[in-house]
Amino acid sequence: MVTGKCQCGAIRYEASGEPAYSAICHCGDCRASAGAPMVGWALFPQDQVTISGEPVRYQSSENAVRHFCGVCGTGLFYTNAVIFPGSIDIQTATLDDPAALPPQAHIQMAEAAPWMEQAHELPKFDRYPVGP
């Protein structure tokens, strides 16, 4: 079982069993919704996910619904009855244990930011670098 929550804790969830996948999505809709270059997702059957609290829902396209906390704004879930009937995608950055569901793939690379291929070559810092 994995557990998680929004940033303020108003919404919590538990998911049991194994997800169908854990992936990092680079599509334009995910980027726009999260305000980030990519979003991690793990897909579970809806009947294996228990949600405490009431996420706000936003229909981001004809069949897609994004669920987020109305208090702190954290993106939490994605449902699409056409593409993923009976399933719910959970944003893996909201897991209590960030190592619980490591990604298995990058998806929607056709829509990735053009600089994403070179992102791993950027300098890395353990903490925010301080001045010159």
Buried (B, 14 or more C-beta within 10 A) or exposed (E): EBBBBBEEEBBBBBBEEEBEBBBBBBBEBBBEBBEEBBBBBBBBBBEBBEBEBEBEEEEBEEEBBBBBBBBEEBBBBBBBEEEBEEBBBBBBBBBEEEEBBEBEEEBBBEBBEEEBEEEEEEEEEEEEEEEE
